[in-house]
Amino acid sequence: PGFKAGMTHCIVRDNSPNTLYKNEDISIPITIIECPPLKPLSLRFYQNSYVGLKCIAEIHSKNIPKDIKKYIKLSKKEGNQPENFDDVKLVASTQPHLAGFGQKRPSLIEIEASGKNKEEKLAYLKSLLEKDIRVQDILKEQKFLDIHGITKGKGYQGTVKRFGVTIRQHKAEKTKRGIGTLGSWHPSKVQFTVPQAGRMGHHQRVEYNKANLLIDADPKKINPKGGFLHYGLVKNDYLLLKGSIPGPAKRTEHGPGTDHPRP
Protein backbone atom coordinates (compact mmCIF):
# COMPACT_ATOMS: atom_id res chain seq x y z
CA PRO A 1 0.00 0.00 0.00
CA GLY A 2 1.05 3.56 -0.70
CA PHE A 3 -0.24 7.10 -0.36
CA LYS A 4 -1.11 9.14 -3.43
CA ALA A 5 1.16 12.21 -3.36
CA GLY A 6 0.13 13.97 -6.56
CA MET A 7 0.31 14.09 -10.34
CA THR A 8 2.84 15.59 -12.71
CA HIS A 9 4.28 14.76 -16.13
CA CYS A 10 7.55 13.47 -17.52
CA ILE A 11 9.33 13.42 -20.90
CA VAL A 12 9.99 9.93 -22.26
CA ARG A 13 11.26 8.40 -25.50
CA ASP A 14 8.44 6.65 -27.38
CA ASN A 15 9.78 3.24 -28.43
CA SER A 16 6.51 1.67 -29.59
CA PRO A 17 7.01 0.16 -33.07
CA ASN A 18 3.64 1.22 -34.54
CA THR A 19 3.25 4.79 -33.33
CA LEU A 20 3.38 8.13 -35.12
CA TYR A 21 5.92 9.39 -32.59
CA LYS A 22 8.42 6.55 -32.85
CA ASN A 23 11.81 7.44 -31.29
CA GLU A 24 10.55 10.92 -30.38
CA ASP A 25 10.27 12.56 -26.97
CA ILE A 26 6.70 12.78 -25.73
CA SER A 27 5.07 14.04 -22.50
CA ILE A 28 2.97 11.61 -20.47
CA PRO A 29 1.03 12.15 -17.21
CA ILE A 30 2.30 10.27 -14.16
CA THR A 31 1.14 9.73 -10.58
CA ILE A 32 3.56 9.72 -7.65
CA ILE A 33 2.79 7.23 -4.87
CA GLU A 34 4.75 7.38 -1.62
CA CYS A 35 5.40 3.92 -0.17
CA PRO A 36 6.60 3.87 3.46
CA PRO A 37 7.75 0.37 4.50
CA LEU A 38 5.18 -2.09 5.82
CA LYS A 39 5.53 -3.29 9.41
CA PRO A 40 4.74 -7.04 9.83
CA LEU A 41 2.58 -7.68 12.88
CA SER A 42 1.79 -11.38 13.03
CA LEU A 43 1.43 -14.74 11.31
CA ARG A 44 -2.10 -16.14 11.11
CA PHE A 45 -2.69 -19.87 10.82
CA TYR A 46 -5.88 -21.07 9.15
CA GLN A 47 -7.70 -24.37 9.02
CA ASN A 48 -10.39 -25.47 6.57
CA SER A 49 -13.91 -25.77 8.02
CA TYR A 50 -17.42 -26.20 6.66
CA VAL A 51 -17.79 -22.40 6.54
CA GLY A 52 -14.39 -21.72 4.96
CA LEU A 53 -11.00 -20.85 6.43
CA LYS A 54 -10.99 -20.43 10.21
CA CYS A 55 -8.19 -18.69 12.15
CA ILE A 56 -6.90 -21.09 14.79
CA ALA A 57 -3.70 -19.40 16.02
CA GLU A 58 -1.56 -16.32 15.63
CA ILE A 59 2.10 -15.53 16.33
CA HIS A 60 2.88 -11.85 17.01
CA SER A 61 6.02 -10.04 16.02
CA LYS A 62 8.41 -8.97 18.78
CA ASN A 63 9.13 -5.56 17.20
CA ILE A 64 5.69 -3.90 17.06
CA PRO A 65 6.07 -0.12 17.60
CA LYS A 66 4.09 1.54 20.40
CA ASP A 67 2.38 3.96 18.03
CA ILE A 68 0.90 1.02 16.11
CA LYS A 69 -0.17 -0.83 19.28
CA LYS A 70 -1.97 2.33 20.35
CA TYR A 71 -4.39 2.33 17.40
CA ILE A 72 -4.99 -1.37 16.68
CA LYS A 73 -6.15 -4.36 18.69
CA LEU A 74 -4.08 -7.48 18.28
CA SER A 75 -5.80 -10.84 18.18
CA LYS A 76 -6.25 -12.74 21.46
CA LYS A 77 -5.45 -16.03 19.73
CA GLU A 78 -1.72 -15.61 20.26
CA GLY A 79 0.06 -18.86 20.96
CA ASN A 80 2.46 -21.40 19.60
CA GLN A 81 2.55 -22.68 16.06
CA PRO A 82 -0.19 -25.29 15.61
CA GLU A 83 0.73 -28.75 14.37
CA ASN A 84 -2.15 -29.03 11.90
CA PHE A 85 -2.96 -26.03 9.70
CA ASP A 86 -3.97 -25.62 6.06
CA ASP A 87 -2.76 -22.09 5.28
CA VAL A 88 -0.71 -19.27 6.76
CA LYS A 89 -0.82 -15.53 6.03
CA LEU A 90 1.11 -12.46 7.12
CA VAL A 91 -0.68 -9.50 8.74
CA ALA A 92 1.12 -6.21 8.10
CA SER A 93 0.45 -2.57 8.94
CA THR A 94 1.06 0.66 7.07
CA GLN A 95 3.11 3.39 8.77
CA PRO A 96 1.41 6.69 7.89
CA HIS A 97 3.42 8.62 10.49
CA LEU A 98 6.52 8.17 8.31
CA ALA A 99 4.81 10.08 5.50
CA GLY A 100 4.57 13.17 7.66
CA PHE A 101 0.88 14.04 7.39
CA GLY A 102 -1.92 13.96 9.95
CA GLN A 103 -3.11 10.38 9.59
CA LYS A 104 -2.30 8.35 12.69
CA ARG A 105 -4.40 5.20 12.48
CA PRO A 106 -2.67 2.62 10.26
CA SER A 107 -4.36 0.29 7.79
CA LEU A 108 -4.04 -3.47 8.17
CA ILE A 109 -3.58 -5.83 5.25
CA GLU A 110 -3.34 -9.59 5.09
CA ILE A 111 -0.71 -10.86 2.67
CA GLU A 112 -0.75 -14.35 1.19
CA ALA A 113 2.48 -15.94 0.00
CA SER A 114 2.97 -18.33 -2.90
CA GLY A 115 4.80 -21.60 -2.51
CA LYS A 116 4.78 -25.29 -3.36
CA ASN A 117 3.44 -26.26 0.08
CA LYS A 118 2.49 -24.73 3.41
CA GLU A 119 5.92 -25.43 4.94
CA GLU A 120 7.60 -23.39 2.21
CA LYS A 121 5.10 -20.55 2.73
CA LEU A 122 5.69 -20.60 6.49
CA ALA A 123 9.47 -20.45 6.15
CA TYR A 124 9.27 -17.47 3.79
CA LEU A 125 6.77 -15.53 5.93
CA LYS A 126 8.81 -16.20 9.09
CA SER A 127 11.80 -14.55 7.40
CA LEU A 128 9.68 -11.39 6.89
CA LEU A 129 8.12 -11.23 10.36
CA GLU A 130 10.86 -9.26 12.12
CA LYS A 131 11.86 -6.82 9.36
CA ASP A 132 10.23 -4.02 7.39
CA ILE A 133 8.94 -4.77 3.89
CA ARG A 134 9.95 -2.16 1.32
CA VAL A 135 8.36 -1.59 -2.05
CA GLN A 136 11.58 -2.65 -3.82
CA ASP A 137 11.24 -6.11 -2.25
CA ILE A 138 7.84 -6.70 -3.87
CA LEU A 139 7.49 -4.75 -7.12
CA LYS A 140 9.74 -4.34 -10.15
CA GLU A 141 10.12 -1.53 -12.62
CA GLN A 142 8.68 -1.68 -16.14
CA LYS A 143 5.85 -3.97 -15.00
CA PHE A 144 2.08 -3.53 -14.97
CA LEU A 145 0.10 -3.10 -11.74
CA ASP A 146 -3.58 -3.27 -10.79
CA ILE A 147 -4.63 -0.42 -8.51
CA HIS A 148 -7.32 -0.89 -5.85
CA GLY A 149 -8.61 2.43 -4.51
CA ILE A 150 -11.58 4.47 -3.30
CA THR A 151 -12.69 7.22 -5.66
CA LYS A 152 -13.24 10.84 -4.65
CA GLY A 153 -16.49 11.44 -2.78
CA LYS A 154 -18.83 13.96 -4.43
CA GLY A 155 -21.64 13.90 -1.85
CA TYR A 156 -25.34 14.11 -2.74
CA GLN A 157 -25.64 15.05 -6.43
CA GLY A 158 -28.43 15.43 -8.94
CA THR A 159 -29.14 13.48 -12.09
CA VAL A 160 -27.26 15.83 -14.44
CA LYS A 161 -23.91 15.42 -12.71
CA ARG A 162 -24.50 11.85 -11.54
CA PHE A 163 -25.75 10.31 -14.81
CA GLY A 164 -25.21 12.96 -17.48
CA VAL A 165 -28.91 13.62 -18.03
CA THR A 166 -29.55 16.35 -20.65
CA ILE A 167 -30.58 19.70 -19.18
CA ARG A 168 -34.14 20.56 -20.25
CA GLN A 169 -35.21 23.80 -21.89
CA HIS A 170 -36.12 26.84 -19.82
CA LYS A 171 -39.85 26.36 -20.52
CA ALA A 172 -39.82 22.87 -19.03
CA GLU A 173 -42.35 22.13 -16.32
CA LYS A 174 -41.11 22.27 -12.72
CA THR A 175 -37.37 21.83 -13.20
CA LYS A 176 -34.56 22.06 -15.75
CA ARG A 177 -31.96 19.80 -14.13
CA GLY A 178 -34.24 16.81 -13.66
CA ILE A 179 -35.62 13.87 -15.59
CA GLY A 180 -38.82 14.10 -17.61
CA THR A 181 -40.39 10.85 -16.43
CA LEU A 182 -40.02 8.17 -13.76
CA GLY A 183 -40.65 5.43 -16.32
CA SER A 184 -43.51 3.49 -17.87
CA TRP A 185 -46.92 2.83 -16.32
CA HIS A 186 -46.31 -0.92 -16.26
CA PRO A 187 -44.71 -2.42 -14.31
CA SER A 188 -46.26 -0.06 -11.77
CA LYS A 189 -43.07 0.73 -9.93
CA VAL A 190 -39.98 2.86 -10.42
CA GLN A 191 -37.24 0.76 -12.04
CA PHE A 192 -33.66 0.80 -10.77
CA THR A 193 -32.56 1.96 -14.21
CA VAL A 194 -34.29 5.36 -13.80
CA PRO A 195 -31.67 8.05 -13.01
CA GLN A 196 -32.30 9.70 -9.67
CA ALA A 197 -30.35 11.92 -7.30
CA GLY A 198 -28.20 10.35 -4.62
CA ARG A 199 -24.71 9.72 -3.34
CA MET A 200 -21.96 10.02 -5.92
CA GLY A 201 -18.38 8.87 -5.55
CA HIS A 202 -16.51 7.17 -2.69
CA HIS A 203 -16.75 3.80 -4.46
CA GLN A 204 -14.19 1.02 -4.49
CA ARG A 205 -12.74 0.67 -7.97
CA VAL A 206 -9.96 -1.32 -9.64
CA GLU A 207 -7.88 0.00 -12.53
CA TYR A 208 -5.90 -2.58 -14.46
CA ASN A 209 -2.51 -2.50 -16.18
CA LYS A 210 -0.94 0.71 -14.91
CA ALA A 211 2.66 0.87 -16.09
CA ASN A 212 5.16 1.08 -13.21
CA LEU A 213 7.79 3.43 -14.66
CA LEU A 214 10.18 3.91 -11.75
CA ILE A 215 10.87 2.82 -8.16
CA ASP A 216 13.31 5.02 -6.27
CA ALA A 217 14.43 5.80 -2.71
CA ASP A 218 15.66 9.38 -3.24
CA PRO A 219 12.68 11.78 -3.00
CA LYS A 220 14.90 14.80 -3.74
CA LYS A 221 14.66 13.90 -7.43
CA ILE A 222 10.92 14.58 -7.59
CA ASN A 223 10.03 16.92 -4.71
CA PRO A 224 8.96 20.35 -6.01
CA LYS A 225 9.78 23.48 -4.06
CA GLY A 226 7.23 23.69 -1.25
CA GLY A 227 5.94 20.14 -1.77
CA PHE A 228 2.97 18.72 -3.65
CA LEU A 229 -0.41 20.44 -3.46
CA HIS A 230 -2.59 19.09 -0.61
CA TYR A 231 0.16 16.63 0.33
CA GLY A 232 3.58 18.07 1.13
CA LEU A 233 7.01 16.58 0.61
CA VAL A 234 7.67 12.93 -0.23
CA LYS A 235 9.96 11.48 2.47
CA ASN A 236 10.10 7.73 1.73
CA ASP A 237 10.45 5.31 -1.15
CA TYR A 238 8.15 6.12 -4.04
CA LEU A 239 7.02 4.81 -7.40
CA LEU A 240 5.86 6.51 -10.58
CA LEU A 241 2.77 5.17 -12.35
CA LYS A 242 1.70 6.11 -15.85
CA GLY A 243 -1.66 7.86 -15.86
CA SER A 244 -4.02 8.64 -12.99
CA ILE A 245 -5.40 6.54 -10.14
CA PRO A 246 -8.70 6.87 -8.21
CA GLY A 247 -9.00 8.96 -5.08
CA PRO A 248 -7.63 12.22 -3.66
CA ALA A 249 -4.18 12.91 -2.26
CA LYS A 250 -3.19 11.09 0.97
CA ARG A 251 -5.66 8.28 0.38
CA THR A 252 -4.24 4.78 0.71
CA GLU A 253 -3.94 2.85 -2.57
CA HIS A 254 -3.59 -0.94 -2.52
CA GLY A 255 -1.99 -3.26 -5.00
CA PRO A 256 -3.40 -6.63 -6.08
CA GLY A 257 -4.11 -9.30 -3.51
CA THR A 258 -4.56 -7.01 -0.49
CA ASP A 259 -7.34 -7.26 2.04
CA HIS A 260 -8.68 -5.42 5.10
CA PRO A 261 -9.05 -8.05 7.83
CA ARG A 262 -10.63 -7.30 11.17
CA PRO A 263 -7.97 -6.77 13.88
C-alpha positions in Angstrom: 0.0 0.0 0.0 1.1 3.6 -0.7 -0.2 7.1 -0.4 -1.1 9.1 -3.4 1.2 12.2 -3.4 0.1 14.0 -6.6 0.3 14.1 -10.3 2.8 15.6 -12.7 4.3 14.8 -16.1 7.5 13.5 -17.5 9.3 13.4 -20.9 10.0 9.9 -22.3 11.3 8.4 -25.5 8.4 6.6 -27.4 9.8 3.2 -28.4 6.5 1.7 -29.6 7.0 0.2 -33.1 3.6 1.2 -34.5 3.3 4.8 -33.3 3.4 8.1 -35.1 5.9 9.4 -32.6 8.4 6.5 -32.8 11.8 7.4 -31.3 10.5 10.9 -30.4 10.3 12.6 -27.0 6.7 12.8 -25.7 5.1 14.0 -22.5 3.0 11.6 -20.5 1.0 12.2 -17.2 2.3 10.3 -14.2 1.1 9.7 -10.6 3.6 9.7 -7.7 2.8 7.2 -4.9 4.8 7.4 -1.6 5.4 3.9 -0.2 6.6 3.9 3.5 7.8 0.4 4.5 5.2 -2.1 5.8 5.5 -3.3 9.4 4.7 -7.0 9.8 2.6 -7.7 12.9 1.8 -11.4 13.0 1.4 -14.7 11.3 -2.1 -16.1 11.1 -2.7 -19.9 10.8 -5.9 -21.1 9.1 -7.7 -24.4 9.0 -10.4 -25.5 6.6 -13.9 -25.8 8.0 -17.4 -26.2 6.7 -17.8 -22.4 6.5 -14.4 -21.7 5.0 -11.0 -20.8 6.4 -11.0 -20.4 10.2 -8.2 -18.7 12.1 -6.9 -21.1 14.8 -3.7 -19.4 16.0 -1.6 -16.3 15.6 2.1 -15.5 16.3 2.9 -11.9 17.0 6.0 -10.0 16.0 8.4 -9.0 18.8 9.1 -5.6 17.2 5.7 -3.9 17.1 6.1 -0.1 17.6 4.1 1.5 20.4 2.4 4.0 18.0 0.9 1.0 16.1 -0.2 -0.8 19.3 -2.0 2.3 20.3 -4.4 2.3 17.4 -5.0 -1.4 16.7 -6.2 -4.4 18.7 -4.1 -7.5 18.3 -5.8 -10.8 18.2 -6.2 -12.7 21.5 -5.5 -16.0 19.7 -1.7 -15.6 20.3 0.1 -18.9 21.0 2.5 -21.4 19.6 2.6 -22.7 16.1 -0.2 -25.3 15.6 0.7 -28.8 14.4 -2.2 -29.0 11.9 -3.0 -26.0 9.7 -4.0 -25.6 6.1 -2.8 -22.1 5.3 -0.7 -19.3 6.8 -0.8 -15.5 6.0 1.1 -12.5 7.1 -0.7 -9.5 8.7 1.1 -6.2 8.1 0.4 -2.6 8.9 1.1 0.7 7.1 3.1 3.4 8.8 1.4 6.7 7.9 3.4 8.6 10.5 6.5 8.2 8.3 4.8 10.1 5.5 4.6 13.2 7.7 0.9 14.0 7.4 -1.9 14.0 9.9 -3.1 10.4 9.6 -2.3 8.4 12.7 -4.4 5.2 12.5 -2.7 2.6 10.3 -4.4 0.3 7.8 -4.0 -3.5 8.2 -3.6 -5.8 5.3 -3.3 -9.6 5.1 -0.7 -10.9 2.7 -0.7 -14.4 1.2 2.5 -15.9 0.0 3.0 -18.3 -2.9 4.8 -21.6 -2.5 4.8 -25.3 -3.4 3.4 -26.3 0.1 2.5 -24.7 3.4 5.9 -25.4 4.9 7.6 -23.4 2.2 5.1 -20.5 2.7 5.7 -20.6 6.5 9.5 -20.5 6.1 9.3 -17.5 3.8 6.8 -15.5 5.9 8.8 -16.2 9.1 11.8 -14.6 7.4 9.7 -11.4 6.9 8.1 -11.2 10.4 10.9 -9.3 12.1 11.9 -6.8 9.4 10.2 -4.0 7.4 8.9 -4.8 3.9 9.9 -2.2 1.3 8.4 -1.6 -2.1 11.6 -2.7 -3.8 11.2 -6.1 -2.2 7.8 -6.7 -3.9 7.5 -4.8 -7.1 9.7 -4.3 -10.2 10.1 -1.5 -12.6 8.7 -1.7 -16.1 5.9 -4.0 -15.0 2.1 -3.5 -15.0 0.1 -3.1 -11.7 -3.6 -3.3 -10.8 -4.6 -0.4 -8.5 -7.3 -0.9 -5.9 -8.6 2.4 -4.5 -11.6 4.5 -3.3 -12.7 7.2 -5.7 -13.2 10.8 -4.6 -16.5 11.4 -2.8 -18.8 14.0 -4.4 -21.6 13.9 -1.8 -25.3 14.1 -2.7 -25.6 15.0 -6.4 -28.4 15.4 -8.9 -29.1 13.5 -12.1 -27.3 15.8 -14.4 -23.9 15.4 -12.7 -24.5 11.8 -11.5 -25.8 10.3 -14.8 -25.2 13.0 -17.5 -28.9 13.6 -18.0 -29.6 16.4 -20.6 -30.6 19.7 -19.2 -34.1 20.6 -20.2 -35.2 23.8 -21.9 -36.1 26.8 -19.8 -39.8 26.4 -20.5 -39.8 22.9 -19.0 -42.3 22.1 -16.3 -41.1 22.3 -12.7 -37.4 21.8 -13.2 -34.6 22.1 -15.8 -32.0 19.8 -14.1 -34.2 16.8 -13.7 -35.6 13.9 -15.6 -38.8 14.1 -17.6 -40.4 10.8 -16.4 -40.0 8.2 -13.8 -40.6 5.4 -16.3 -43.5 3.5 -17.9 -46.9 2.8 -16.3 -46.3 -0.9 -16.3 -44.7 -2.4 -14.3 -46.3 -0.1 -11.8 -43.1 0.7 -9.9 -40.0 2.9 -10.4 -37.2 0.8 -12.0 -33.7 0.8 -10.8 -32.6 2.0 -14.2 -34.3 5.4 -13.8 -31.7 8.1 -13.0 -32.3 9.7 -9.7 -30.4 11.9 -7.3 -28.2 10.3 -4.6 -24.7 9.7 -3.3 -22.0 10.0 -5.9 -18.4 8.9 -5.5 -16.5 7.2 -2.7 -16.7 3.8 -4.5 -14.2 1.0 -4.5 -12.7 0.7 -8.0 -10.0 -1.3 -9.6 -7.9 0.0 -12.5 -5.9 -2.6 -14.5 -2.5 -2.5 -16.2 -0.9 0.7 -14.9 2.7 0.9 -16.1 5.2 1.1 -13.2 7.8 3.4 -14.7 10.2 3.9 -11.8 10.9 2.8 -8.2 13.3 5.0 -6.3 14.4 5.8 -2.7 15.7 9.4 -3.2 12.7 11.8 -3.0 14.9 14.8 -3.7 14.7 13.9 -7.4 10.9 14.6 -7.6 10.0 16.9 -4.7 9.0 20.4 -6.0 9.8 23.5 -4.1 7.2 23.7 -1.3 5.9 20.1 -1.8 3.0 18.7 -3.6 -0.4 20.4 -3.5 -2.6 19.1 -0.6 0.2 16.6 0.3 3.6 18.1 1.1 7.0 16.6 0.6 7.7 12.9 -0.2 10.0 11.5 2.5 10.1 7.7 1.7 10.4 5.3 -1.2 8.1 6.1 -4.0 7.0 4.8 -7.4 5.9 6.5 -10.6 2.8 5.2 -12.4 1.7 6.1 -15.8 -1.7 7.9 -15.9 -4.0 8.6 -13.0 -5.4 6.5 -10.1 -8.7 6.9 -8.2 -9.0 9.0 -5.1 -7.6 12.2 -3.7 -4.2 12.9 -2.3 -3.2 11.1 1.0 -5.7 8.3 0.4 -4.2 4.8 0.7 -3.9 2.8 -2.6 -3.6 -0.9 -2.5 -2.0 -3.3 -5.0 -3.4 -6.6 -6.1 -4.1 -9.3 -3.5 -4.6 -7.0 -0.5 -7.3 -7.3 2.0 -8.7 -5.4 5.1 -9.0 -8.0 7.8 -10.6 -7.3 11.2 -8.0 -6.8 13.9 
